[in-house]
Amino acid sequence: MLEGSPCTVLVDDEEVARGVVSVDSGLSLEVSLHDGADAVPDAGSSIVLRTFEESRGRRDYAVVVRARTDDGLVLDELALLSAYQQRAIVRVATDLGITLEYQVVDDRPVDLDPPIEAAVIDLSATGIRVHCRVPLTEGQRVGFTLRTDFDELPLVAEVLRREEAPRGYRYGCRLIGTTQREADALHRYVLSEQIARRFRAGDDD
């Protein structure tokens, strides 16, 4: 099933739009577009849909536009063109703000007073790098909520290393106790950001 997969629309080998597969009926797809809807051809046109699937990586499908709206497409006549396992793309730079709300002591949450404001420098499905002004210690476990365009995820990170940085410190952390749903949501966010960055880079050319 492609439902929930980030995707891009290609016309003449050029990425013109990006979005997410919102419905996969088995016979047709519905795609919600975030950018570039105006560049997609009208109904009856053949295009390529490139998907970034959780388990199967990147896949390109030849599809036909059955219907088009201001911010979406209905596609059918899917034919797989190529597949490329792309799990190596697992990390993306971000500027997401977070609040470290508690630390885990003897497997119990203890509120941080005051909470610590931090910024996520980059993240993957298994780890993050953060910047903050407050010194943390290696092995310290801190809890926070990560809010993306798609999800609100309660996470716990363990500090693995610390380095001094302008206006504070940078920390390399691994995520602890994430569920499969949370790991999938993080991976989906990373892939979506990778697509968005490539799309923006194409606009700058």
C-alpha positions as CSV (number, residue, x, y, z in Angstrom):
1,M,0.0,0.0,0.0
2,L,1.3,3.4,-1.0
3,E,-1.1,5.3,1.4
4,G,0.9,7.9,3.5
5,S,4.0,7.8,1.3
6,P,5.6,11.1,0.3
7,C,5.8,11.6,-3.4
8,T,6.8,13.8,-6.3
9,V,5.3,14.3,-9.7
10,L,7.7,14.2,-12.7
11,V,6.9,15.6,-16.1
12,D,9.5,15.0,-18.8
13,D,12.0,13.8,-16.1
14,E,11.6,17.0,-14.2
15,E,10.1,17.2,-10.6
16,V,7.2,19.7,-10.8
17,A,5.1,18.9,-7.7
18,R,5.3,17.2,-4.4
19,G,2.8,15.8,-1.9
20,V,1.6,12.6,-0.2
21,V,-0.4,9.6,-1.4
22,S,-3.6,10.0,0.7
23,V,-5.6,7.1,-0.7
24,D,-4.5,3.8,-2.3
25,S,-7.6,1.9,-3.4
26,G,-5.6,-0.8,-5.3
27,L,-6.9,0.4,-8.6
28,S,-6.2,4.1,-8.3
29,L,-4.4,6.7,-6.1
30,E,-5.4,10.0,-4.7
31,V,-2.5,12.4,-4.1
32,S,-2.7,15.5,-1.9
33,L,-0.2,18.1,-3.3
34,H,1.7,20.6,-1.2
35,D,3.5,22.4,-3.9
36,G,3.5,22.7,-7.7
37,A,-0.2,21.7,-8.4
38,D,-0.4,24.3,-11.2
39,A,2.4,22.5,-13.1
40,V,0.7,19.1,-13.3
41,P,-0.9,18.3,-16.7
42,D,-4.6,18.0,-17.2
43,A,-6.7,14.9,-17.0
44,G,-5.8,12.2,-19.5
45,S,-2.1,13.1,-19.4
46,S,0.6,10.5,-18.6
47,I,3.1,11.4,-15.9
48,V,5.6,9.7,-13.5
49,L,4.8,9.4,-9.8
50,R,7.9,8.9,-7.6
51,T,7.1,7.5,-4.2
52,F,9.3,7.2,-1.1
53,E,7.9,4.2,0.7
54,E,8.7,3.1,4.3
55,S,9.7,-0.4,3.5
56,R,10.5,-0.4,-0.2
57,G,12.4,2.8,-0.7
58,R,12.0,4.9,-3.9
59,R,9.8,3.7,-6.7
60,D,8.8,5.3,-10.0
61,Y,5.4,4.6,-11.5
62,A,4.0,5.5,-14.9
63,V,0.4,6.8,-14.2
64,V,-2.4,8.6,-16.0
65,V,-4.1,11.6,-14.5
66,R,-7.7,10.7,-14.2
67,A,-8.8,13.9,-12.4
68,R,-7.2,17.1,-11.1
69,T,-8.3,19.6,-8.4
70,D,-6.6,22.7,-7.0
71,D,-4.5,20.7,-4.6
72,G,-4.9,17.1,-5.6
73,L,-4.8,14.4,-8.2
74,V,-6.6,11.1,-8.9
75,L,-4.3,8.7,-10.8
76,D,-4.8,5.3,-12.4
77,E,-3.2,2.8,-14.8
78,L,-0.2,2.4,-12.5
79,A,2.8,0.7,-14.0
80,L,6.0,0.2,-12.0
81,L,9.0,1.7,-13.9
82,S,11.9,1.3,-11.5
83,A,12.6,0.6,-7.8
84,Y,15.6,1.8,-5.8
85,Q,16.1,1.0,-2.1
86,Q,16.8,4.3,-0.5
87,R,16.9,3.7,3.2
88,A,20.3,5.3,3.3
89,I,18.6,8.7,3.2
90,V,17.8,8.7,6.9
91,R,19.0,12.1,8.3
92,V,17.9,15.6,7.5
93,A,18.9,19.1,8.8
94,T,16.1,20.9,10.6
95,D,15.5,24.0,12.7
96,L,12.7,22.6,14.8
97,G,12.4,24.0,18.3
98,I,11.8,21.7,21.2
99,T,11.4,22.0,25.0
100,L,13.2,19.5,27.2
101,E,10.5,18.9,29.7
102,Y,11.8,16.2,32.0
103,Q,14.7,13.8,32.5
104,V,14.5,10.1,33.2
105,V,16.0,9.0,36.5
106,D,15.8,5.4,37.6
107,D,13.3,4.8,34.8
108,R,11.0,7.5,36.1
109,P,10.3,11.0,34.6
110,V,11.5,13.9,36.8
111,D,10.4,17.4,35.6
112,L,13.1,19.8,34.6
113,D,12.7,23.1,36.5
114,P,12.9,25.2,34.5
115,P,12.3,23.4,31.2
116,I,15.2,23.7,28.7
117,E,14.6,25.3,25.3
118,A,16.6,23.7,22.5
119,A,16.7,23.4,18.7
120,V,17.0,20.2,16.7
121,I,19.9,20.5,14.3
122,D,19.2,17.3,12.4
123,L,17.3,14.1,13.0
124,S,16.7,10.6,11.8
125,A,14.4,7.8,12.8
126,T,16.9,6.7,15.5
127,G,18.7,9.8,16.7
128,I,18.9,13.6,16.9
129,R,21.5,16.4,17.3
130,V,20.3,19.3,19.4
131,H,21.7,22.7,20.4
132,C,20.9,24.5,23.7
133,R,22.5,26.9,26.1
134,V,22.4,24.5,29.1
135,P,25.1,21.9,29.9
136,L,23.8,18.3,29.8
137,T,25.8,15.2,30.8
138,E,26.6,12.1,28.8
139,G,24.1,9.4,29.5
140,Q,21.4,11.9,30.6
141,R,18.0,11.0,29.2
142,V,15.6,13.9,28.5
143,G,12.0,13.9,27.3
144,F,10.4,16.3,24.9
145,T,7.6,16.5,22.3
146,L,8.6,16.8,18.6
147,R,6.1,18.6,16.5
148,T,6.3,18.3,12.7
149,D,3.8,19.2,9.9
150,F,2.5,15.6,10.2
151,D,2.8,14.5,13.8
152,E,3.2,15.3,17.5
153,L,5.6,12.7,18.9
154,P,6.6,12.3,22.6
155,L,10.2,11.2,22.6
156,V,13.1,10.5,24.9
157,A,16.7,11.1,23.9
158,E,19.9,9.9,25.6
159,V,23.0,12.2,25.3
160,L,25.9,10.3,23.7
161,R,28.4,13.2,23.3
162,R,28.7,16.9,23.8
163,E,30.7,19.6,22.1
164,E,31.0,23.3,22.7
165,A,29.3,25.6,20.2
166,P,28.5,29.3,19.7
167,R,26.0,30.3,22.4
168,G,25.9,26.9,24.0
169,Y,26.5,23.3,23.3
170,R,25.7,20.7,20.6
171,Y,24.6,17.2,21.6
172,G,24.5,14.0,19.7
173,C,21.7,11.8,21.1
174,R,20.0,8.5,20.4
175,L,16.3,8.1,20.7
176,I,15.2,5.7,23.4
177,G,12.1,3.5,23.5
178,T,10.5,4.8,20.3
179,T,7.5,2.8,19.1
180,Q,7.3,1.5,15.5
181,R,4.7,4.1,14.8
182,E,7.0,6.9,16.1
183,A,10.0,5.5,14.1
184,D,7.9,5.3,10.9
185,A,6.6,8.9,11.5
186,L,10.2,10.1,11.9
187,H,11.3,8.3,8.8
188,R,8.3,9.7,6.9
189,Y,9.2,13.2,8.0
190,V,12.9,12.8,7.0
191,L,11.9,11.6,3.5
192,S,9.4,14.4,3.1
193,E,12.0,17.0,4.1
194,Q,14.5,15.5,1.6
195,I,11.9,15.8,-1.1
196,A,11.1,19.4,-0.2
197,R,14.8,20.4,-0.2
198,R,15.3,18.9,-3.6
199,F,12.2,20.6,-4.9
200,R,13.3,24.0,-3.5
201,A,16.8,23.5,-4.9
202,G,15.2,22.9,-8.3
203,D,13.3,26.1,-8.0
204,D,16.6,28.0,-7.4
205,D,18.3,26.6,-10.5
